[in-house]
Amino acid sequence: MNVLELFTPILDGKRQELHNVTILEGDALMRVTGIRATIETEDGSRYKVIGRACSLPNCHCDAEITKR
């Protein structure tokens, strides 16, 4: 398992600043759209990481999370 010291995905339309996120499966930093990973936050909450396009043409570097 990998740990991200800082991860800033979107949750319910708002940018989050999450620290010490554990990647349970997948690759949360992969630059593609669709489901990329499952993560766990410091408080034990689990989320799906979904790749999203950013404001640049053909760039998919942003991420959104949804509660699992």
Backbone torsions as a table, in degrees:
resi	resn	phi	psi	omega
1	MET	NA	139.9	176.1
2	ASN	-102.1	154.9	177.3
3	VAL	-122.3	130.7	173.7
4	LEU	-95.2	123.6	179.1
5	GLU	-66.4	-36.9	179.1
6	LEU	-142.2	131.5	179.3
7	PHE	-138.9	131.2	-173.3
8	THR	-123.8	62.2	178.9
9	PRO	-80.2	173.3	176.1
10	ILE	-96.2	135.2	175.9
11	LEU	-133.3	122.2	-179.1
12	ASP	52.1	41.1	176.5
13	GLY	80.8	1.0	-178.9
14	LYS	-121.3	138.1	178.0
15	ARG	-69.0	130.8	179.6
16	GLN	-107.2	152.8	173.1
17	GLU	-119.2	98.8	-177.1
18	LEU	-104.1	136.2	-179.2
19	HIS	-112.9	145.3	176.4
20	ASN	51.7	56.5	179.5
21	VAL	-86.7	130.1	177.8
22	THR	-92.6	128.5	176.4
23	ILE	-88.4	112.7	-177.5
24	LEU	-82.0	-36.9	176.3
25	GLU	-157.7	152.7	178.6
26	GLY	85.1	-162.2	-178.2
27	ASP	-133.9	101.8	-176.1
28	ALA	-67.4	-18.3	-176.9
29	LEU	-101.4	-0.3	178.9
30	MET	-63.0	137.8	-175.5
31	ARG	-97.4	73.7	176.4
32	VAL	-141.9	161.0	175.2
33	THR	-86.6	160.4	-178.8
34	GLY	96.3	-178.5	-177.3
35	ILE	-66.9	126.9	-177.2
36	ARG	-111.0	-33.2	-172.0
37	ALA	-166.1	171.8	169.1
38	THR	-121.7	132.0	-178.3
39	ILE	-124.6	162.7	174.0
40	GLU	-129.5	130.8	179.6
41	THR	-86.7	173.5	-178.3
42	GLU	-58.5	-30.1	-179.3
43	ASP	-87.1	5.5	177.0
44	GLY	90.0	0.9	177.5
45	SER	-72.5	142.8	179.3
46	ARG	-114.4	140.7	-177.6
47	TYR	-137.3	151.6	167.8
48	LYS	-88.2	138.4	175.7
49	VAL	-101.1	124.0	-178.3
50	ILE	-117.0	123.8	178.7
51	GLY	-70.9	139.3	-179.4
52	ARG	-133.3	151.8	174.9
53	ALA	-72.0	144.9	173.7
54	CYS	-95.0	-164.8	-177.0
55	SER	-81.5	-8.1	178.3
56	LEU	-85.6	142.6	179.5
57	PRO	-59.2	133.0	176.8
58	ASN	59.5	23.5	177.8
59	CYS	-111.0	132.6	-176.6
60	HIS	-124.2	46.8	-172.9
61	CYS	-90.3	-4.9	-176.9
62	ASP	-90.0	166.5	-179.9
63	ALA	-141.9	147.7	174.7
64	GLU	-125.2	148.8	176.3
65	ILE	-120.5	148.8	175.3
66	THR	-131.8	142.9	-178.9
67	LYS	-62.4	137.3	178.4
68	ARG	-87.6	NA	NA
